[in-house]
Amino acid sequence: MEERNIRFVRLWFADVLGSLKSVAIPPTEVEGAFAEGVGFDGSAVEGYTRVFESDMVAHPDPSSFQVLPWRQGTGTARMFCDIKNPDGTPSFADPRHVLKRTLDKASEMGFTFYCHPEIEFYLLREAHRPGTVPEPLDHGGYFDHTTLGAGTDFRRDSISMLEQMGISVEFSHHEAGPGQHEIDLRYADALTMADNIMTFRVVIREVAALRGINATFMPKPFGEHPGSGMHTHVSLFEGDTNAFYDAADETHLSKIGKQFVAGLLHHAPGITAVTNQWVNSYRRLSGGGEAPNYICWGRNNRSALVRVPLYKPDKAASARIELRSIDSAANPYLSYALILAAGLDGIEHEMELPEEASDDVWGLSARERAAMGIKPLPTSLDAAIRCMEESELVAETLGEHVYDYFLRNKRAEYDEFRSNVTQFELDRYLPNL
């Protein structure tokens, strides 16, 4: 900090819904923060504590120290925190602890969990004002190259900032929707990646603000254009060996890999309320556009919930699976914890992988899908909540505190949504009824 003239250190952590929280301290207080943590009122943070047990302590993780490159002139750095109770025990309300606990279980089974997300988002000309229609920054399409495109410059600046913060980017491009972009982060262990995703969202919004535009990770901001997902490639390693790879198998997917996929498919309904936690998430999942809404798997089949990408010859380390339902606005800590828990459950119970869906699942009739045993994902937040309420795995993975709070919050969100009259209803019914 002294070498880089750091004047402020921001301590970051997430609430149960995945919103970033921050408190700034001067460098003189950092040593004390390492030793004793920084106290705050947990009852003021979504899902943390009740008023009569509100004291909580943020303990910074020194391995997450990075300088914030957009804070020009005044040196500012950040560290992610683990949240603890005053007696030093981990807080069961801390999403980072939920993921750490699940990673510990994987470690006991001999596995390390790696993730690689493809993060989509929209760039808008200005911040949204109530009652107005959002306007995309450009009118490009998938992989379009625009010589003077503001989005191209935006991605360049964003990637430069991410790289300065030690977050490696694999590639970036314009997505299918007007103003929609995608940036893919390079593989990392799940905890590092969840921290990176939280940082990524801040960087994208900061670069947008510097350019006088707006960035949104809303799953479906435009009814007529594709939603924003966060397709995530995952794999398990045993030491330096990819546990998902089998050279002799037709799919190059090992028995462990197949059991992991079987677990994901089995628990998909129960985890969807977390991987797709907003009312708006189900606008994306219901309309095709490479967003899955049926529980199946396939090789290079982009209509499937779980895709097994084509194997790269002589690259055993690249064997992986891709979950396509998760959206860009999900809480990465809770989502990755549940994805891992579902896969590990498949391994523990040696679940059988169902038959591959080789057809375009969207193009099949309901009867054809039923004959193939392909069931739908929950079609609304309400349906997803009901599935989550029936899932012992979700309750066990999240812990009682997070599980109960999350369900209460989501029920309240859906009840509020259900009581509102939409513009669609006004436009369709007012003139005729």
C-alpha positions in Angstrom: 0.0 0.0 0.0 2.8 2.4 0.8 4.6 1.6 -2.5 1.4 2.3 -4.5 0.4 5.4 -2.4 -2.9 3.8 -1.4 -5.0 6.3 0.6 -8.2 4.2 1.0 -8.9 0.5 1.3 -12.4 -0.7 0.4 -13.6 -3.8 2.2 -16.1 -5.7 0.0 -18.6 -8.4 0.7 -22.0 -9.6 -0.7 -25.4 -9.8 0.8 -27.6 -12.9 0.4 -29.0 -11.6 -2.9 -25.6 -10.9 -4.3 -25.5 -7.1 -4.0 -22.0 -5.7 -3.2 -21.5 -4.0 0.1 -18.5 -1.8 0.9 -16.8 0.1 3.7 -13.7 2.2 3.3 -10.8 2.4 5.8 -7.5 4.2 5.7 -4.2 2.2 5.5 -3.5 2.8 9.1 -6.5 0.7 10.1 -5.7 -2.3 7.9 -3.4 -4.0 10.4 -6.2 -3.8 13.0 -8.7 -5.1 10.4 -6.5 -8.2 9.8 -6.2 -8.8 13.5 -9.7 -8.0 14.8 -11.9 -7.3 11.7 -14.2 -4.3 11.1 -17.6 -4.3 12.9 -20.8 -3.3 11.2 -24.6 -3.5 11.8 -25.6 -6.8 10.2 -29.3 -6.1 10.6 -29.0 -3.4 8.0 -27.7 -5.9 5.4 -30.1 -8.0 3.3 -30.4 -11.4 5.0 -27.7 -11.1 7.6 -29.0 -10.8 11.2 -32.0 -9.7 13.3 -31.9 -6.4 15.1 -31.3 -8.0 18.5 -28.2 -9.9 17.2 -26.9 -7.2 14.8 -23.2 -7.0 15.5 -21.1 -8.6 12.8 -17.4 -8.4 11.8 -15.8 -8.2 8.3 -12.4 -9.9 8.1 -10.5 -8.9 5.0 -8.8 -11.6 2.9 -5.3 -10.3 2.0 -5.0 -12.6 -1.0 -7.8 -10.6 -2.7 -6.0 -7.2 -2.5 -6.2 -5.3 -5.7 -5.8 -1.6 -6.7 -9.0 -0.1 -8.2 -7.6 1.4 -11.5 -10.5 3.8 -12.1 -9.8 5.7 -8.9 -7.3 8.1 -10.6 -5.5 10.6 -8.4 -6.4 9.0 -5.1 -4.9 5.5 -4.6 -7.8 3.1 -3.7 -7.6 -0.6 -3.2 -10.1 -3.3 -2.3 -10.2 -6.6 -0.4 -13.0 -9.1 -0.1 -14.1 -10.1 3.4 -15.2 -13.1 5.2 -18.1 -12.2 7.6 -17.9 -13.5 11.1 -19.8 -13.3 14.4 -18.3 -11.3 17.3 -17.0 -14.6 18.8 -15.0 -15.3 15.7 -17.2 -18.1 14.2 -18.1 -17.8 10.5 -21.5 -16.2 9.9 -24.0 -18.6 8.3 -25.5 -15.6 6.5 -22.3 -15.0 4.5 -22.6 -16.2 0.9 -18.9 -16.5 0.6 -18.9 -18.9 3.5 -21.7 -20.9 1.9 -19.4 -21.5 -1.1 -16.3 -22.1 1.0 -18.2 -24.8 3.0 -19.3 -26.6 -0.2 -15.7 -26.3 -1.6 -14.5 -28.0 1.6 -16.8 -30.9 1.0 -15.5 -31.2 -2.6 -11.9 -31.1 -1.2 -12.7 -33.9 1.3 -13.8 -36.0 -1.8 -10.5 -35.1 -3.5 -11.8 -32.5 -5.9 -11.0 -28.9 -6.8 -13.9 -27.0 -8.6 -13.1 -24.7 -11.5 -15.4 -22.3 -13.3 -15.3 -20.3 -16.5 -18.3 -17.9 -17.0 -19.4 -16.2 -20.2 -21.0 -13.0 -18.9 -23.5 -11.1 -21.1 -24.9 -7.6 -20.4 -26.5 -4.7 -22.3 -25.2 -1.2 -22.8 -27.8 1.5 -22.8 -27.5 5.1 -23.9 -28.6 6.4 -20.5 -29.8 5.3 -17.1 -33.4 4.1 -17.2 -36.1 6.5 -16.1 -39.5 5.1 -15.0 -42.1 5.1 -17.7 -39.5 5.2 -20.6 -38.3 2.5 -23.0 -34.6 1.7 -22.6 -32.5 2.5 -25.7 -29.5 0.2 -26.6 -26.2 1.8 -27.3 -25.8 0.2 -30.7 -27.7 -1.9 -33.3 -25.0 -4.6 -33.8 -25.6 -8.3 -33.9 -23.7 -11.5 -33.0 -19.9 -11.1 -33.5 -20.5 -7.9 -35.4 -17.4 -5.7 -35.9 -18.1 -2.0 -35.9 -15.1 0.1 -36.7 -16.2 3.1 -34.7 -18.5 1.3 -32.3 -18.7 2.7 -28.8 -19.2 -0.9 -27.5 -15.8 -2.0 -29.0 -14.0 0.8 -27.1 -16.0 0.0 -24.0 -14.9 -3.6 -24.1 -11.3 -2.6 -24.6 -11.3 -0.2 -21.6 -13.2 -2.8 -19.5 -10.8 -5.6 -20.3 -7.8 -3.3 -19.6 -9.1 -2.5 -16.1 -9.9 -6.2 -15.4 -6.4 -7.3 -16.4 -4.9 -4.5 -14.2 -6.8 -6.1 -11.3 -5.4 -9.6 -12.1 -8.6 -10.9 -13.7 -7.8 -12.7 -16.9 -10.1 -12.3 -19.9 -10.3 -15.1 -22.5 -12.2 -13.2 -25.2 -15.0 -10.7 -25.8 -17.5 -9.9 -28.6 -20.8 -8.3 -29.5 -23.7 -10.5 -28.6 -26.9 -11.2 -30.6 -29.0 -8.3 -29.1 -28.5 -4.6 -30.0 -26.2 -3.1 -27.4 -25.6 -6.6 -25.9 -22.0 -7.7 -25.2 -20.2 -10.7 -23.8 -16.9 -10.9 -21.9 -15.6 -14.4 -20.9 -13.3 -14.7 -17.9 -10.5 -17.3 -17.9 -10.9 -20.4 -15.8 -10.2 -20.1 -12.0 -11.2 -21.9 -8.9 -14.8 -21.2 -7.9 -14.1 -18.9 -4.9 -11.7 -16.7 -6.9 -14.2 -16.7 -9.8 -17.1 -15.7 -7.6 -15.0 -12.8 -6.3 -14.0 -12.0 -9.9 -17.6 -11.9 -11.0 -18.5 -9.4 -8.3 -15.5 -7.3 -9.3 -16.5 -7.6 -13.0 -19.9 -6.1 -12.4 -18.3 -3.1 -10.6 -15.8 -2.6 -13.4 -18.4 -2.8 -16.2 -20.6 -0.2 -14.4 -17.7 2.1 -13.6 -16.4 2.1 -17.2 -20.0 2.8 -18.4 -20.3 5.7 -16.0 -17.0 7.1 -17.1 -18.4 7.1 -20.7 -21.7 8.6 -19.8 -23.7 5.4 -20.6 -25.4 2.7 -18.6 -24.7 -1.0 -18.2 -27.3 -3.5 -17.0 -27.1 -7.2 -16.1 -30.9 -7.5 -16.0 -31.7 -10.9 -17.4 -34.3 -9.7 -20.0 -34.4 -5.9 -20.5 -36.0 -6.2 -24.0 -38.9 -8.5 -24.8 -38.0 -8.8 -28.5 -34.2 -9.4 -28.0 -32.2 -12.2 -26.3 -31.7 -12.2 -22.5 -28.4 -11.9 -20.8 -27.1 -15.2 -19.4 -23.9 -16.3 -17.7 -23.3 -19.7 -19.3 -20.7 -21.3 -16.9 -18.3 -24.0 -17.9 -17.3 -26.2 -14.9 -14.9 -29.1 -14.2 -13.5 -31.0 -11.3 -9.8 -31.7 -10.9 -8.1 -34.4 -8.8 -4.7 -32.7 -8.3 -3.5 -31.9 -11.8 -5.8 -34.5 -13.4 -9.2 -33.5 -15.0 -11.7 -35.8 -13.3 -14.2 -35.2 -16.2 -11.9 -36.6 -18.9 -12.0 -40.1 -20.3 -10.1 -40.7 -23.6 -12.0 -43.9 -24.3 -15.5 -42.5 -24.0 -17.4 -41.3 -27.1 -18.2 -38.0 -25.4 -14.7 -37.9 -23.7 -16.6 -37.5 -20.5 -15.6 -39.7 -17.6 -17.9 -41.6 -15.3 -17.4 -38.9 -12.7 -18.3 -36.3 -15.3 -21.5 -38.1 -16.3 -22.6 -38.6 -12.7 -21.9 -34.8 -12.1 -24.2 -34.0 -15.0 -26.8 -36.4 -13.8 -26.8 -34.7 -10.4 -27.2 -31.3 -12.0 -30.1 -32.5 -14.1 -31.7 -34.2 -11.1 -31.5 -31.1 -8.9 -32.1 -28.5 -11.6 -35.6 -27.6 -10.5 -34.6 -27.0 -6.9 -31.6 -24.8 -7.6 -33.2 -22.6 -10.3 -34.6 -20.1 -7.8 -31.0 -19.3 -6.9 -29.4 -19.5 -10.4 -32.3 -17.4 -11.7 -33.5 -15.5 -8.7 -35.5 -12.6 -10.2 -39.0 -12.4 -11.6 -37.4 -11.1 -14.8 -35.1 -14.2 -15.0 -38.1 -16.2 -16.3 -38.7 -13.9 -19.2 -35.3 -15.0 -20.5 -35.9 -18.7 -19.8 -39.2 -18.8 -21.5 -38.3 -17.4 -24.9 -35.6 -19.6 -26.5 -32.8 -17.4 -27.8 -30.2 -19.9 -26.5 -31.7 -19.8 -23.0 -32.7 -23.3 -22.0 -36.1 -24.1 -20.5 -36.0 -27.9 -20.5 -34.0 -30.3 -18.3 -31.7 -32.3 -20.6 -28.1 -32.5 -21.8 -26.5 -32.8 -25.2 -23.2 -32.5 -27.0 -22.8 -29.2 -28.7 -26.6 -28.8 -28.4 -27.3 -25.2 -27.4 -31.0 -25.9 -26.6 -29.9 -28.2 -23.8 -29.7 -27.2 -20.1 -26.3 -28.9 -19.8 -24.0 -28.9 -22.8 -20.9 -31.0 -23.3 -18.6 -28.9 -25.5 -16.7 -30.5 -28.3 -13.5 -32.1 -27.1 -10.2 -30.4 -28.1 -7.7 -33.0 -29.3 -4.8 -33.6 -27.0 -6.2 -31.2 -24.3 -7.5 -33.4 -21.5 -7.5 -30.4 -19.2 -10.2 -28.7 -21.3 -12.9 -31.5 -20.8 -15.8 -29.7 -19.1 -19.5 -29.2 -19.0 -21.5 -26.0 -19.5 -24.6 -25.0 -17.5 -26.6 -22.6 -19.6 -29.5 -21.6 -17.3 -27.7 -19.3 -14.9 -28.1 -15.6 -15.6 -25.8 -12.6 -15.3 -27.6 -11.2 -12.2 -27.3 -14.3 -10.1 -25.4 -14.4 -6.8 -22.3 -16.2 -7.9 -21.4 -17.5 -4.4 -24.7 -19.2 -3.8 -25.1 -20.3 -7.5 -21.7 -22.0 -7.7 -22.2 -23.6 -4.3 -25.5 -25.2 -5.5 -24.1 -26.3 -8.9 -21.2 -28.0 -7.1 -23.4 -29.5 -4.5 -25.8 -30.9 -7.1 -22.9 -32.4 -9.1 -21.3 -33.9 -6.0 -24.6 -35.5 -5.0 -24.7 -37.1 -8.4 -21.3 -38.6 -7.8 -22.0 -39.7 -4.3 -25.2 -41.5 -5.3 -23.7 -42.7 -8.6 -26.7 -41.3 -10.6 -27.3 -42.5 -14.1 -27.0 -40.0 -16.9 -30.3 -40.0 -19.0 -30.2 -40.3 -22.7 -28.7 -37.4 -24.6 -31.0 -34.9 -26.3 -29.6 -34.7 -29.8 -32.5 -32.8 -31.3 -33.5 -29.1 -31.0 -35.5 -29.4 -27.8 -37.5 -26.2 -28.5 -38.6 -27.7 -31.8 -40.1 -30.9 -30.2 -43.8 -31.2 -29.3 -44.8 -31.5 -25.7 -45.7 -35.1 -26.4 -42.3 -35.8 -27.9 -40.5 -34.3 -24.9 -42.7 -36.3 -22.5 -41.8 -39.5 -24.4 -38.1 -38.7 -24.1 -38.5 -38.0 -20.4 -37.6 -34.3 -20.8 -39.2 -32.1 -18.1 -39.4 -28.3 -18.1 -37.5 -26.0 -15.8 -39.7 -23.9 -13.5 -41.5 -21.4 -15.7 -41.8 -18.6 -13.1 -40.2 -17.5 -9.9 -43.2 -18.8 -8.0 -42.8 -22.3 -9.5 -39.0 -22.1 -8.8 -39.7 -21.2 -5.1 -42.0 -24.2 -4.8 -39.3 -26.5 -6.2 -36.7 -25.0 -3.8 -39.0 -25.5 -0.9 -39.0 -29.3 -1.7 -35.2 -29.6 -2.1 -33.3 -31.0 0.9 -30.0 -30.5 -1.0 -30.6 -26.7 -1.4 -31.6 -26.4 2.3 -28.5 -28.3 3.4 -26.1 -26.5 1.1 -27.3 -23.0 1.9 -27.8 -23.6 5.6 -31.0 -22.8 7.5 -30.4 -19.1 7.8 -29.7 -18.3 4.1 -32.3 -20.8 2.9 -35.1 -19.3 5.0 -34.2 -15.7 4.3 -33.8 -16.3 0.5 -37.2 -18.0 0.3 -38.9 -15.2 2.3 -37.4 -12.5 0.1 -38.3 -14.2 -3.1 -41.9 -14.9 -2.0 -42.2 -11.2 -1.2 -40.8 -10.2 -4.6 -43.2 -12.5 -6.4 -46.2 -11.3 -4.3 -45.3 -7.7 -5.2 -44.9 -8.5 -8.9 -48.2 -10.4 -8.9 -50.1 -7.4 -7.5 -48.8 -5.0 -10.2 -50.7 -4.3 -13.4 -48.3 -4.4 -16.4 -48.2 -2.2 -19.5 -49.0 -5.3 -21.5 -52.3 -5.7 -19.7 -53.2 -2.0 -20.1 -52.4 -2.0 -23.8 -54.3 -5.2 -24.5 -57.4 -4.9 -22.2 -58.2 -1.2 -21.6 -59.4 -0.6 -25.2 -61.5 -3.7 -25.3 -62.9 -4.5 -21.9 
